[in-house]
């Protein structure tokens, strides 16, 4: 996999920083901590960090459009850097997976995720790799309140481990490709 762009989905601002819906942003933050890129630039409605990893240039992006309009930023970045969607990995939370479960796929549907839906609509293809991080589905709670709610202390350990493991998976994909990453990383995080 000739990965060149990693997009973490989330919502900008302190209000959303520690919510379940911002796990994509937190994976980008974990990668920033490991790769130590220079300060970001604002391009195409996204904060973009330019890093070097596995002997290649890698763009790490956080759309600043809010989740439901992520596609605008992604489309702009793909066009600016002349990248095909297959050279991009989108990282996001998923209520359809148990907390801490990672799922890497080479392509697929939006799975009910509005950020991914926006990307598919904007770039007119479902054919791009994605890394989903399970947050579970709430019982007796509104879904929007749940995904935009702060992570509870009892969830923090497994989700923090999942963020670190997701960053491991991204770096592994750079050298070993998506198929091997799927075999190695798909499944629950062990804590």
VENLINUR-V510775 format. One record per backbone hydrogen bond with DSSP energy under -0.5 kcal/mol. NH is the residue of the N-H (numbers start at 0). CO is the residue of the C=O. If there is no record, write none. Layout:
nh=NH co=CO
nh=NH co=CO
//
This chain:
nh=2 co=0
nh=3 co=86
nh=4 co=86
nh=5 co=58
nh=6 co=4
nh=6 co=88
nh=7 co=5
nh=7 co=60
nh=8 co=6
nh=8 co=90
nh=15 co=12
nh=16 co=12
nh=16 co=13
nh=18 co=15
nh=19 co=148
nh=20 co=146
nh=21 co=18
nh=22 co=19
nh=23 co=8
nh=24 co=8
nh=25 co=21
nh=26 co=22
nh=27 co=23
nh=28 co=24
nh=29 co=25
nh=30 co=26
nh=31 co=27
nh=32 co=28
nh=33 co=29
nh=34 co=30
nh=35 co=31
nh=37 co=49
nh=40 co=47
nh=42 co=40
nh=42 co=45
nh=45 co=42
nh=46 co=61
nh=47 co=40
nh=47 co=45
nh=48 co=59
nh=50 co=48
nh=50 co=57
nh=52 co=55
nh=55 co=52
nh=57 co=50
nh=58 co=3
nh=59 co=48
nh=60 co=5
nh=60 co=58
nh=61 co=46
nh=62 co=7
nh=63 co=44
nh=68 co=65
nh=69 co=66
nh=71 co=68
nh=72 co=68
nh=73 co=69
nh=74 co=70
nh=75 co=71
nh=76 co=72
nh=77 co=73
nh=78 co=74
nh=79 co=75
nh=80 co=76
nh=81 co=78
nh=82 co=77
nh=86 co=83
nh=87 co=84
nh=88 co=4
nh=89 co=128
nh=90 co=6
nh=91 co=130
nh=93 co=132
nh=96 co=93
nh=99 co=133
nh=100 co=97
nh=101 co=186
nh=102 co=131
nh=104 co=129
nh=107 co=125
nh=112 co=109
nh=113 co=111
nh=116 co=112
nh=117 co=113
nh=118 co=114
nh=119 co=115
nh=120 co=116
nh=121 co=117
nh=122 co=118
nh=123 co=119
nh=124 co=119
nh=127 co=125
nh=128 co=87
nh=129 co=104
nh=130 co=89
nh=131 co=102
nh=132 co=91
nh=133 co=100
nh=133 co=131
nh=134 co=93
nh=134 co=96
nh=135 co=93
nh=135 co=96
nh=139 co=137
nh=145 co=141
nh=146 co=142
nh=147 co=143
nh=148 co=145
nh=150 co=17
nh=154 co=151
nh=155 co=151
nh=156 co=152
nh=158 co=154
nh=159 co=155
nh=160 co=156
nh=161 co=157
nh=162 co=158
nh=163 co=159
nh=164 co=160
nh=165 co=161
nh=166 co=162
nh=167 co=163
nh=168 co=164
nh=169 co=165
nh=170 co=166
nh=171 co=167
nh=172 co=168
nh=173 co=169
nh=174 co=170
nh=174 co=171
nh=175 co=171
nh=176 co=172
nh=179 co=175
nh=180 co=176
nh=181 co=177
nh=182 co=178
nh=183 co=179
nh=184 co=180
nh=185 co=181
nh=186 co=101
nh=188 co=99
//
